[in-house]
Amino acid sequence: MTAPSTGRSATGVRTAQGGPVRVRRATPADVGALVRLRALMLSGMGMDAGDDSAPWRADAARWFADRIPRAEEFAAFVVEDPELGVVACAVGACDAHAPGPGNPTGLHGHVSNVSTDPRRRRLGYARACVDAVLTWFGQETRVTVIGLNATQDGAGLYESFGFAPPRHPALQLRTPRPAG
């Protein structure tokens, strides 16, 4: 296997055509696919993602395009299918926090945007992408704490990698958006 930044084969995982799954680092050319897969993920979570002209999609495209070049703090990994193009992805991002005894670097990692095209689900593609993100965190960053938000459908996948509920509950406050 080669390093995740240059592409790798997922051990034991096969494409729909029977060949080994090739996970590769996303490039700027993959921004549209990352947005499309994000929309599929959000729809699967019960959110109205809108159509291709929904304003959030242009914002998300700019967000991905801005971060893909930041190799030391952001990585997206994809699986490309010969028939359908990019069909799965997972994203990793680093966030700086104050250092402490349990995390001397202060760096936290976050896994997000784990999504697979419905036509290629249950083939191990999401697992291969998450594995690549975790390998990236371990080999190319100084992150020692990695979090994610899981749906019930995805919890088993993440638990198989060792993710567990944090010692302290995560809480969230949503504030109203200013008018205008």
Long-range contacts (C-beta under 8 A, 24 or more apart in sequence): 3-135, 3-139, 3-140, 4-75, 4-77, 4-132, 4-133, 4-135, 4-136, 4-139, 4-140, 5-71, 5-75, 5-136, 5-140, 8-132, 8-135, 10-124, 10-127, 10-128, 10-131, 10-132, 12-124, 13-123, 13-124, 13-125, 13-127, 13-128, 14-123, 14-124, 15-79, 15-81, 15-82, 15-123, 16-81, 16-83, 16-120, 16-123, 17-82, 17-83, 21-79, 21-123, 21-124, 21-125, 21-128, 22-79, 22-80, 23-77, 23-78, 23-79, 23-128, 23-129, 23-131, 23-132, 24-77, 24-78, 24-80, 25-75, 25-76, 25-77, 25-78, 25-132, 26-64, 26-68, 26-75, 26-76, 26-77, 26-78, 26-89, 27-68, 28-65, 28-68, 28-69, 30-68, 30-76, 30-78, 30-86, 30-89, 31-61, 31-64, 31-65, 31-68, 32-61, 33-78, 33-85, 33-86, 33-89, 34-60, 34-64, 34-76, 34-78, 34-86, 34-89, 34-91, 34-113, 35-60, 35-61, 35-64, 37-86, 37-87, 37-88, 37-89, 37-113, 37-115, 37-116, 37-117, 38-113, 38-115, 40-115, 40-117, 40-118, 41-113, 41-114, 41-115, 44-115, 44-151, 44-153, 45-151, 67-93, 71-140, 72-140, 72-141, 73-141, 75-133, 75-136, 75-140, 76-113, 77-129, 77-132, 77-133, 77-136, 78-129, 79-120, 79-125, 79-128, 79-129, 81-117, 81-120, 84-117, 84-119, 84-120, 87-116, 87-117, 87-119, 87-120, 87-125, 88-115, 88-116, 88-117, 88-120, 88-125, 88-126, 88-128, 88-129, 89-113, 89-114, 89-115, 89-129, 90-114, 90-115, 90-126, 90-129, 90-130, 90-132, 90-133, 91-133, 92-133, 92-134, 92-136, 92-137, 92-146, 94-141, 94-143, 102-145, 103-144, 103-145, 104-144, 105-142, 105-143, 105-144, 107-141, 107-142, 107-143, 107-144, 107-145, 108-143, 108-145, 108-146, 108-147, 109-137, 109-141, 109-143, 109-145, 109-146, 109-147, 110-146, 110-147, 110-148, 111-146, 111-147, 111-148, 111-158, 112-148, 112-149, 114-148, 114-154, 114-157, 126-154, 126-157, 127-157, 127-160, 130-157, 130-158, 130-161, 131-161, 134-161
